[in-house]
Amino acid sequence: MLAAVAHPPGPTGTVAAGTGQKIRVLIADDSAVVRGLVARWLGEAGYDVVATAANGRIAVEAMSRHDPDVVLLDIDMPELDGTQALPLLLAKSPGVQIVMMSTLTTRNADISLRCLALGAVDYLAKPESNRGVTTSDAFRTELVERVRVFGSTRARRRGPALAPSHMPAAPTAPAPRPAAPVLLRPKARSATPPRCLLVGASTGGPRAVGEVLEKIGAATLRQFPVLIVQHMPPVFTAVFAEHLGARTGIPAAEGKADERVVPGRIYVAPGGRHMGLAGGRGDVTIRLDDGPVVNFCRPAVDVLFNDAAAIYGGACLAVVLTGMGSDGTGGARSLTEAGAAVLAQDEATSTVWGMPGSIAKAGLAQAILPLGEIGGALRNLLTGHGA
């Protein structure tokens, strides 16, 4: 009978801030090569790989014994696959951070996005072969970064580690200085009402974007074009658009080069390509390009926001939702200078308060709102009823 393989603690040094605890990881993948490589990478990065599992059943059995902060969960596994294991893992440990892993296929993209709705926090596209996994620096970097971000979140909730009773307590660190208050930008006073809605998001974004658009409502969405940059790989963006269309009742698809931008449609930037805008205010079209990454991203939110500021000026409304990094800040500055309003998601409801936090700290946000209030605020601004 196969069993979860427990691992000795890895190198010291990678702990969640303020907890004294190393981030604990469980790896569930049917490939022994992938399990070994990922465990080695995380160990070298200083994380504590507490167990590995060859299928979902073994992973579920390991949860109680090892109490991981993060589970890296492959979709395709024998006996119990990732989708079947996901709710069982969450039931055993409701706060655990589960990242789905799958190869880059339409089927797996669809499953990964459905898993986000069921409680997974993110997804990670794996190279198609073990050789690809071995040689992909990008996959390794993204995997380690996700463990850092999500593991820190869970470890902080677990609280500080307790020192053994025979050891003296560590000296108490001085309390951190309170953060400087975030300044809101005065309400935009554009002479023209909004003519389009712009959305930028990354980690945690698929679920957040869907919720925001659903709360805006189909009646309002039919009056405006909606342009979205969600940091995602190819294939995933097309499936993401399909999910948004099904959820909102509004036609949604990846933007196509030279396609006219019209009200009542949702345009999603294709994975791996920048999506901007071209033309004039009376005849705006989608612009796609394969130029260099911007803010380490392609597609990049800044590309869309900068083009929209140049074409629509103050007649557009933008929101930046959960995500790592600072993509969107430069474009948000262009929008606000043109008289447009920019909203940002708050820290408490963001999976990662990187992109919206950067907007907020730069003083570019007209409002910083919890996810549940953003849709209603955008609807009011689009329909002229204020924030």
C-alpha positions as CSV (number, residue, x, y, z in Angstrom):
1,M,0.0,0.0,0.0
2,L,1.3,3.4,-0.9
3,A,1.6,5.9,1.9
4,A,2.5,9.6,2.2
5,V,6.2,10.0,2.4
6,A,7.2,12.2,5.4
7,H,10.2,14.4,4.8
8,P,12.7,15.7,7.4
9,P,12.8,19.4,7.9
10,G,14.6,21.4,5.2
11,P,17.1,24.2,5.7
12,T,16.2,26.8,8.3
13,G,15.5,30.4,7.3
14,T,12.3,30.6,5.4
15,V,9.6,31.4,8.0
16,A,6.4,33.4,7.9
17,A,7.0,36.9,9.1
18,G,6.2,37.3,12.8
19,T,5.5,33.6,13.5
20,G,8.8,31.9,13.9
21,Q,7.3,29.0,11.9
22,K,8.6,27.5,8.8
23,I,6.1,27.2,6.0
24,R,4.9,23.6,5.7
25,V,4.1,22.0,2.3
26,L,2.5,18.8,1.2
27,I,3.1,17.8,-2.5
28,A,0.5,15.5,-4.2
29,D,1.4,14.4,-7.7
30,D,1.4,11.0,-9.3
31,S,4.8,11.6,-10.9
32,A,7.7,10.6,-8.7
33,V,10.0,12.8,-10.8
34,V,7.8,15.9,-10.1
35,R,7.4,15.1,-6.4
36,G,11.2,14.7,-6.1
37,L,12.1,17.8,-8.0
38,V,9.5,20.1,-6.3
39,A,10.5,18.8,-2.9
40,R,14.1,19.5,-3.6
41,W,13.4,23.0,-4.9
42,L,11.3,23.9,-1.9
43,G,13.9,22.4,0.5
44,E,16.6,24.4,-1.1
45,A,14.5,27.5,-0.8
46,G,14.1,26.8,3.0
47,Y,10.6,25.5,3.1
48,D,9.5,22.4,5.1
49,V,8.2,19.7,2.8
50,V,6.4,17.6,5.4
51,A,5.1,14.9,3.1
52,T,4.6,13.9,-0.5
53,A,1.7,11.8,-1.9
54,A,1.2,9.9,-5.1
55,N,-2.6,10.3,-5.2
56,G,-5.3,12.3,-3.6
57,R,-6.3,9.5,-1.1
58,I,-2.8,9.5,0.4
59,A,-2.8,13.3,0.5
60,V,-6.1,13.3,2.5
61,E,-4.8,10.7,4.9
62,A,-1.6,12.8,5.5
63,M,-3.4,16.0,6.3
64,S,-4.1,15.3,10.0
65,R,-0.6,14.0,10.7
66,H,1.3,16.8,9.0
67,D,-0.9,19.9,9.1
68,P,0.6,21.7,6.1
69,D,0.1,25.3,5.3
70,V,0.2,24.8,1.5
71,V,-0.9,21.8,-0.6
72,L,0.4,21.5,-4.2
73,L,-2.4,19.4,-5.7
74,D,-2.1,17.8,-9.1
75,I,-5.4,17.4,-11.0
76,D,-4.7,14.1,-12.8
77,M,-3.9,11.3,-10.2
78,P,-5.1,7.7,-9.8
79,E,-7.5,6.5,-7.1
80,L,-8.6,10.0,-6.0
81,D,-7.8,12.9,-8.4
82,G,-7.2,16.5,-7.4
83,T,-10.8,17.6,-7.9
84,Q,-12.1,14.8,-5.7
85,A,-9.4,15.4,-3.1
86,L,-9.9,19.1,-2.9
87,P,-13.1,19.2,-0.8
88,L,-11.8,16.5,1.5
89,L,-8.6,18.3,2.1
90,L,-10.5,21.5,2.9
91,A,-12.8,19.7,5.3
92,K,-9.8,18.3,7.2
93,S,-8.1,21.7,7.4
94,P,-10.4,24.6,6.4
95,G,-7.5,27.2,6.4
96,V,-5.1,25.2,4.2
97,Q,-4.0,27.0,1.0
98,I,-4.4,24.7,-1.9
99,V,-2.7,25.4,-5.3
100,M,-3.9,23.3,-8.2
101,M,-1.3,22.0,-10.7
102,S,-2.1,20.9,-14.2
103,T,-0.6,20.7,-17.7
104,L,-1.7,23.4,-20.1
105,T,-4.8,22.0,-21.8
106,T,-8.3,23.4,-22.2
107,R,-9.7,20.6,-20.1
108,N,-7.3,21.2,-17.2
109,A,-7.8,25.0,-17.4
110,D,-11.5,24.5,-17.1
111,I,-11.0,22.2,-14.1
112,S,-8.5,24.5,-12.4
113,L,-10.9,27.5,-12.7
114,R,-13.8,25.4,-11.3
115,C,-11.5,24.3,-8.4
116,L,-11.0,28.0,-7.5
117,A,-14.7,28.3,-7.0
118,L,-14.6,25.3,-4.7
119,G,-11.9,26.8,-2.4
120,A,-8.5,26.4,-4.1
121,V,-6.5,29.6,-3.8
122,D,-4.6,29.5,-7.1
123,Y,-3.5,27.3,-10.0
124,L,-0.1,26.6,-11.6
125,A,0.4,25.4,-15.2
126,K,2.9,22.6,-15.3
127,P,5.1,21.9,-18.4
128,E,3.7,19.0,-20.4
129,S,6.6,16.5,-19.7
130,N,8.9,15.6,-16.8
131,R,11.7,16.9,-18.9
132,G,9.9,20.3,-19.3
133,V,9.4,20.4,-15.5
134,T,13.1,19.7,-15.0
135,T,14.3,22.4,-17.3
136,S,11.7,25.2,-16.7
137,D,13.2,27.9,-14.6
138,A,9.9,29.9,-14.9
139,F,7.9,27.0,-13.4
140,R,10.3,26.6,-10.5
141,T,10.2,30.4,-9.8
142,E,6.4,30.6,-9.9
143,L,6.0,27.6,-7.7
144,V,8.4,28.8,-5.0
145,E,6.8,32.2,-5.1
146,R,3.3,30.8,-4.6
147,V,4.4,28.8,-1.7
148,R,6.0,31.9,-0.1
149,V,2.9,34.0,-0.5
150,F,0.2,31.5,0.5
151,G,2.3,29.8,3.1
152,S,2.9,33.0,4.9
153,T,-0.8,33.7,4.9
154,R,-1.6,30.4,6.6
155,A,1.3,30.3,9.0
156,R,0.4,33.8,10.3
157,R,-3.1,32.5,11.1
158,R,-1.6,29.6,13.0
159,G,0.2,32.1,15.3
160,P,3.7,32.1,16.7
161,A,5.5,28.9,17.3
162,L,5.9,27.8,20.9
163,A,9.4,27.4,22.2
164,P,10.1,24.1,24.1
165,S,9.5,24.5,27.8
166,H,13.2,24.0,28.7
167,M,14.3,26.8,26.4
168,P,14.3,30.5,27.4
169,A,11.7,32.6,25.6
170,A,13.1,34.7,22.7
171,P,13.2,38.4,23.4
172,T,10.1,40.2,22.3
173,A,10.6,42.3,19.2
174,P,9.6,45.9,19.4
175,A,6.1,46.6,18.1
176,P,6.2,47.7,14.4
177,R,5.4,51.3,13.8
178,P,1.8,51.8,12.5
179,A,1.6,52.0,8.7
180,A,1.1,55.4,7.3
181,P,-2.5,56.0,6.4
182,V,-3.5,55.4,2.8
183,L,-4.6,58.6,1.2
184,L,-7.6,58.4,-1.2
185,R,-7.6,60.4,-4.4
186,P,-10.4,63.0,-4.6
187,K,-13.4,61.9,-6.6
188,A,-12.8,62.3,-10.3
189,R,-14.8,65.1,-11.8
190,S,-14.8,64.2,-15.5
191,A,-17.1,66.2,-17.7
192,T,-18.1,63.0,-19.5
193,P,-19.6,59.8,-18.0
194,P,-17.7,56.5,-18.2
195,R,-17.8,54.8,-21.6
196,C,-15.8,51.7,-20.6
197,L,-14.9,49.5,-17.7
198,L,-11.3,48.4,-17.2
199,V,-10.3,45.5,-14.9
200,G,-6.8,44.4,-13.8
201,A,-6.1,41.4,-11.7
202,S,-3.7,38.6,-11.0
203,T,-3.4,36.0,-8.1
204,G,-6.8,35.3,-6.8
205,G,-8.3,37.3,-9.7
206,P,-10.5,34.7,-11.5
207,R,-12.9,34.4,-8.5
208,A,-12.7,38.1,-7.7
209,V,-13.4,39.3,-11.3
210,G,-16.4,37.0,-11.6
211,E,-17.9,38.2,-8.4
212,V,-17.4,41.9,-9.3
213,L,-19.0,41.6,-12.7
214,E,-21.9,39.5,-11.4
215,K,-22.7,42.1,-8.8
216,I,-22.5,44.9,-11.4
217,G,-25.3,43.1,-13.2
218,A,-26.1,42.2,-16.8
219,A,-28.4,45.3,-17.3
220,T,-25.5,47.6,-16.6
221,L,-22.8,45.5,-18.3
222,R,-24.8,45.6,-21.5
223,Q,-24.2,49.4,-21.7
224,F,-20.4,49.3,-21.7
225,P,-17.5,47.4,-23.1
226,V,-15.5,45.6,-20.3
227,L,-11.8,45.1,-20.9
228,I,-9.9,42.7,-18.6
229,V,-6.3,41.9,-18.1
230,Q,-6.0,38.9,-15.8
231,H,-2.5,37.5,-15.5
232,M,-2.9,34.0,-16.9
233,P,-1.1,31.7,-19.3
234,P,-2.4,30.9,-22.8
235,V,-5.4,28.5,-23.0
236,F,-6.5,29.6,-19.5
237,T,-7.6,33.0,-20.6
238,A,-10.0,31.6,-23.3
239,V,-11.6,29.3,-20.7
240,F,-11.7,32.2,-18.2
241,A,-13.6,34.3,-20.7
242,E,-16.1,31.4,-21.2
243,H,-16.6,31.2,-17.4
244,L,-17.3,34.9,-17.2
245,G,-19.8,34.8,-20.1
246,A,-21.7,32.0,-18.4
247,R,-21.7,33.7,-15.1
248,T,-22.7,37.2,-16.3
249,G,-24.9,36.4,-19.3
250,I,-22.7,38.8,-21.4
251,P,-20.8,37.6,-24.5
252,A,-17.2,37.2,-23.4
253,A,-14.0,36.1,-25.3
254,E,-10.4,36.8,-25.7
255,G,-9.8,40.1,-27.5
256,K,-8.9,39.7,-31.2
257,A,-6.6,42.0,-33.1
258,D,-8.5,44.9,-34.8
259,E,-11.8,43.8,-33.3
260,R,-14.1,46.7,-32.6
261,V,-14.8,47.6,-29.0
262,V,-18.5,47.7,-28.5
263,P,-20.9,47.9,-25.5
264,G,-22.2,44.7,-24.0
265,R,-19.1,42.6,-24.6
266,I,-16.3,41.4,-22.3
267,Y,-12.8,41.3,-23.8
268,V,-10.1,39.3,-22.0
269,A,-6.5,39.8,-22.8
270,P,-5.1,36.6,-24.4
271,G,-2.5,34.8,-22.3
272,G,1.0,35.6,-23.5
273,R,0.0,38.7,-25.4
274,H,-0.4,42.4,-24.4
275,M,-3.9,43.8,-25.1
276,G,-4.2,47.5,-25.7
277,L,-6.5,49.8,-27.7
278,A,-6.1,51.7,-31.0
279,G,-8.2,54.2,-33.0
280,G,-10.3,57.1,-31.8
281,R,-13.0,57.5,-29.3
282,G,-15.7,56.9,-32.0
283,D,-14.1,53.8,-33.4
284,V,-11.9,51.9,-30.8
285,T,-10.3,48.6,-31.7
286,I,-8.4,45.9,-29.9
287,R,-4.6,46.1,-30.3
288,L,-2.5,42.9,-29.6
289,D,1.3,42.7,-29.5
290,D,4.0,40.3,-28.5
291,G,6.3,43.0,-27.2
292,P,8.6,42.7,-24.1
293,V,7.1,41.9,-20.7
294,V,6.0,44.9,-18.7
295,N,6.2,44.7,-14.9
296,F,7.4,41.1,-15.5
297,C,4.0,40.4,-17.2
298,R,2.5,39.7,-20.6
299,P,-0.4,40.6,-20.8
300,A,0.2,43.6,-18.6
301,V,-2.5,45.8,-17.0
302,D,-0.4,48.9,-17.6
303,V,-0.5,48.4,-21.4
304,L,-4.3,48.4,-21.4
305,F,-4.7,51.3,-18.9
306,N,-2.2,53.5,-20.7
307,D,-4.0,53.0,-24.0
308,A,-7.4,53.6,-22.5
309,A,-6.2,56.9,-20.9
310,A,-4.9,58.1,-24.3
311,I,-8.1,57.2,-26.1
312,Y,-10.9,57.6,-23.6
313,G,-9.4,60.1,-21.3
314,G,-11.6,60.6,-18.3
315,A,-14.4,58.7,-19.9
316,C,-13.4,55.3,-18.4
317,L,-13.6,53.6,-15.1
318,A,-11.0,51.2,-13.8
319,V,-10.6,48.7,-10.9
320,V,-7.6,46.9,-9.7
321,L,-8.2,43.6,-7.9
322,T,-6.1,41.1,-5.9
323,G,-2.7,40.2,-7.4
324,M,1.0,40.0,-6.8
325,G,3.4,42.8,-7.8
326,S,2.6,46.3,-8.9
327,D,1.3,46.0,-12.5
328,G,-1.3,48.6,-13.1
329,T,0.1,51.4,-11.0
330,G,1.7,53.3,-13.9
331,G,-1.4,52.9,-16.0
332,A,-3.6,54.0,-13.1
333,R,-1.5,57.1,-12.9
334,S,-2.2,57.9,-16.6
335,L,-5.9,57.3,-16.0
336,T,-6.2,59.6,-13.0
337,E,-4.2,62.3,-14.7
338,A,-6.7,62.1,-17.6
339,G,-9.6,62.5,-15.1
340,A,-10.7,58.9,-14.8
341,A,-11.6,57.1,-11.6
342,V,-9.7,54.1,-10.3
343,L,-10.9,51.8,-7.5
344,A,-8.8,49.2,-5.6
345,Q,-9.7,46.1,-3.6
346,D,-8.9,46.3,0.1
347,E,-6.2,44.2,1.8
348,A,-8.5,42.2,4.0
349,T,-10.4,40.6,1.1
350,S,-7.4,40.3,-1.4
351,T,-5.7,37.0,-1.8
352,V,-2.5,39.1,-2.3
353,W,-2.5,42.8,-1.7
354,G,0.2,43.6,-4.2
355,M,-1.4,45.3,-7.2
356,P,-4.3,47.0,-5.4
357,G,-2.0,47.8,-2.5
358,S,0.4,49.5,-4.9
359,I,-2.4,51.6,-6.3
360,A,-3.6,52.5,-2.8
361,K,-0.1,53.4,-1.5
362,A,0.5,55.6,-4.6
363,G,-2.6,57.6,-3.7
364,L,-4.3,56.8,-7.0
365,A,-7.4,55.1,-5.7
366,Q,-10.7,57.0,-5.4
367,A,-12.0,54.2,-3.1
368,I,-10.5,51.1,-1.5
369,L,-13.2,48.7,-0.9
370,P,-13.8,45.1,0.2
371,L,-14.5,42.7,-2.7
372,G,-18.2,42.4,-1.8
373,E,-18.8,46.1,-2.2
374,I,-16.8,46.7,-5.4
375,G,-19.5,45.6,-7.9
376,G,-22.2,47.8,-6.4
377,A,-19.8,50.8,-6.3
378,L,-18.8,50.3,-10.0
379,R,-22.5,50.0,-11.0
380,N,-23.3,53.3,-9.3
381,L,-20.3,55.0,-11.0
382,L,-21.2,53.6,-14.4
383,T,-24.9,54.6,-14.1
384,G,-24.1,58.1,-12.7
385,H,-25.2,57.5,-9.1
386,G,-21.8,58.1,-7.5
387,A,-19.6,55.7,-5.5
